[in-house]
Amino acid sequence: MTAPAQPRVAVAVGVLLRADGSFLLGSRPHGKPWAGYWEFPGGKLEAGESVAQALARELHEELGIEVLESTFWRSCAMDYSHARVDLRFCKVTRWRGEPHPREGQQLAWQALPVRVAPALPGTLPVLRWLADERGWSGALLAEAPR
């Protein structure tokens, strides 16, 4: 007997990039799967939404910003215990407003190596892509304090 197929969930994800090259990560709020893990902000596409529409809606809901310029970048799929998540990553290079937590999450502007932990597994491919683009050959994640 085979296990039932996991539900597939399409997610729009924003890689907010500042001029200095830093990027925004947020912690998953209490009460959600993987609470406390750090990720790039975003959320599920609703019926009939494009990736750009979902991204704009989610970043407004989560961070209180208005997306002015975003470009689809890459995608990947991640298998989590609750679902197979199809992640559609967009680089966000212009927005109106200062990102602030609207869902009880923490926010942190980061550079490589990332100093917040733990990182959600779906965050790791993005860090590798950023490292490759920037010619970064060091660790993606800073060593945990001892």
MOTA-V601280 format. One record per residue. RES is the residue in one small letter. SS is DSSP state (@ for helix, = for strand, . for the rest). PSI is psi in radians with two decimals (none if undefined). Layout:
# MOTA-V601280
RES;SS;PSI
RES;SS;PSI
This chain:
# MOTA-V601280
m;.;2.30
t;.;2.64
a;.;2.58
p;.;2.56
a;.;2.47
q;.;2.56
p;.;2.58
r;=;2.33
v;=;2.15
a;=;2.29
v;=;2.32
a;=;2.27
v;=;2.34
g;=;2.22
v;=;1.58
l;=;2.14
l;=;2.19
r;.;2.88
a;.;-0.52
d;.;0.03
g;.;-0.11
s;.;2.77
f;=;2.71
l;=;2.28
l;=;2.62
g;=;2.66
s;=;2.57
r;.;2.29
p;.;2.74
h;.;2.42
g;.;-0.19
k;.;2.73
p;.;2.49
w;.;0.56
a;.;2.39
g;.;-0.25
y;.;2.60
w;=;2.46
e;=;2.97
f;.;2.50
p;.;2.67
g;=;-2.94
g;=;-3.10
k;=;2.49
l;.;2.36
e;.;2.83
a;.;2.24
g;.;-0.07
e;.;2.52
s;.;2.93
v;@;-0.78
a;@;-0.71
q;@;-0.78
a;@;-0.72
l;@;-0.84
a;@;-0.78
r;@;-0.86
e;@;-0.73
l;@;-0.53
h;@;-0.80
e;@;-0.76
e;@;-0.66
l;@;-0.18
g;.;0.46
i;.;2.80
e;=;2.10
v;=;2.20
l;=;-0.51
e;=;2.09
s;=;2.62
t;=;2.27
f;=;2.40
w;=;-1.12
r;=;2.95
s;=;2.79
c;=;2.84
a;=;2.47
m;=;2.38
d;=;2.03
y;.;2.92
s;.;-0.52
h;.;-0.32
a;.;2.84
r;=;2.07
v;=;2.10
d;=;1.86
l;=;2.18
r;=;1.84
f;=;2.33
c;=;2.37
k;=;2.24
v;=;2.00
t;=;-0.22
r;=;2.39
w;=;2.81
r;=;2.30
g;.;2.84
e;.;2.16
p;.;2.29
h;.;2.61
p;.;2.17
r;.;0.01
e;.;0.44
g;.;0.14
q;.;2.91
q;.;2.65
l;=;2.58
a;=;2.23
w;=;2.28
q;=;2.83
a;.;2.99
l;.;2.36
p;.;2.54
v;=;2.35
r;.;-0.10
v;.;2.62
a;.;2.73
p;.;2.71
a;=;2.37
l;.;2.44
p;@;-0.63
g;@;-0.19
t;@;-0.52
l;@;-0.74
p;@;-0.64
v;@;-0.73
l;@;-0.68
r;@;-0.76
w;@;-0.75
l;@;-0.75
a;@;-0.77
d;@;-0.77
e;@;-0.59
r;@;-0.01
g;.;0.45
w;.;2.13
s;.;0.04
g;.;-3.00
a;.;2.57
l;.;-0.59
l;=;2.39
a;.;2.65
e;.;2.45
a;.;2.47
p;.;2.54
r;.;none
